[in-house]
């Protein structure tokens, strides 16, 4: 395997994980994500995408709690709007579509450790 096939860029990781490039870079700097700096560029092992995916979000049968629109949830976290939708479709966030077809995220998603670390601080 060629050495460039073993690594991906922060942008490629961000797209695969549904995060912003800035959040991925921050995770690399903080040691939350494995990677190495070559020159002035980060390289992330290609295997990191599959090994750092959080488990699916638990389902709840209780009464509906507060809901957030996808843009509002993206503003609260380092996830992009497409990333929020991807996490919803993968079951990594609790939520769905309302009767009008608009996606929403349930407030219970904010209690998940993998989401909590993505919250923007005021």
C-alpha positions in Angstrom: 0.0 0.0 0.0 1.3 3.4 -0.9 2.0 5.7 2.1 -0.5 8.3 1.0 -3.2 5.6 1.0 -2.7 5.1 4.7 -3.6 8.7 5.7 -6.4 11.1 5.0 -6.6 14.9 5.4 -8.6 16.7 8.1 -11.0 17.7 5.4 -11.6 14.1 4.4 -12.1 13.0 8.0 -14.4 16.0 8.6 -16.6 15.0 5.7 -16.7 11.3 6.8 -17.5 12.1 10.4 -19.9 15.0 9.8 -17.7 17.5 11.6 -16.2 20.9 10.7 -12.6 21.0 9.6 -11.9 23.4 12.5 -13.2 20.9 15.0 -11.1 18.1 13.5 -8.0 20.3 13.7 -8.8 21.1 17.3 -9.3 17.4 18.1 -5.9 16.7 16.6 -4.2 19.4 18.6 -5.9 18.3 21.9 -4.9 14.7 21.3 -8.6 13.5 21.0 -7.9 12.2 17.5 -4.8 10.3 16.4 -2.8 12.0 13.7 0.7 13.3 12.8 1.9 16.6 11.5 4.1 16.4 8.4 5.5 19.8 7.6 2.6 22.1 8.3 -0.2 19.6 7.4 -2.0 17.1 9.5 -2.3 13.5 8.4 -4.9 11.2 10.0 -4.7 7.4 9.8 -7.4 6.2 7.4 -8.5 3.7 10.0 -9.4 6.5 12.4 -12.8 7.1 10.6 -14.1 3.6 11.4 -12.5 3.3 14.9 -13.7 6.6 16.3 -17.3 6.4 15.3 -19.5 6.6 18.4 -22.2 3.9 19.1 -25.7 4.5 17.9 -27.9 6.8 19.9 -30.3 5.1 22.4 -34.0 5.2 21.6 -36.4 6.5 24.2 -40.0 5.8 24.6 -40.8 8.6 27.0 -42.7 11.8 26.2 -41.1 14.0 23.6 -38.6 16.5 25.0 -37.4 19.7 23.5 -36.5 19.6 19.8 -34.0 21.6 17.8 -34.0 22.3 14.1 -31.0 21.1 12.2 -29.6 24.7 11.7 -30.1 25.5 15.4 -28.4 22.2 16.4 -25.5 22.9 14.0 -25.1 26.3 15.6 -24.9 24.8 19.0 -22.2 22.2 18.0 -19.2 21.9 15.7 -21.3 19.7 13.4 -22.3 21.1 10.0 -25.9 20.9 8.9 -25.1 18.0 6.5 -23.2 16.4 9.4 -26.3 16.7 11.7 -28.5 15.1 9.0 -25.9 12.3 8.5 -25.7 11.6 12.3 -29.5 11.5 12.4 -29.7 9.1 9.5 -26.9 6.9 11.1 -28.7 6.9 14.5 -26.0 8.8 16.2 -28.5 11.5 17.2 -32.0 11.1 18.5 -34.5 12.8 16.3 -36.3 12.4 13.0 -38.7 14.2 10.7 -41.9 16.0 11.7 -45.2 15.9 9.9 -44.0 18.7 7.6 -40.9 16.7 6.6 -38.5 19.0 8.5 -35.6 17.3 10.3 -35.3 17.8 14.1 -32.9 16.8 16.8 -34.2 15.8 20.2 -32.6 17.5 23.3 -31.7 14.0 24.6 -28.9 14.0 22.1 -27.1 16.6 24.1 -26.6 14.1 26.9 -24.5 11.8 24.8 -20.8 12.1 25.6 -19.8 12.0 21.9 -22.2 15.0 21.3 -21.3 16.8 24.5 -17.7 17.1 23.4 -18.9 18.9 20.2 -20.8 21.6 22.0 -19.7 25.1 21.4 -18.9 27.0 24.6 -20.5 30.4 25.0 
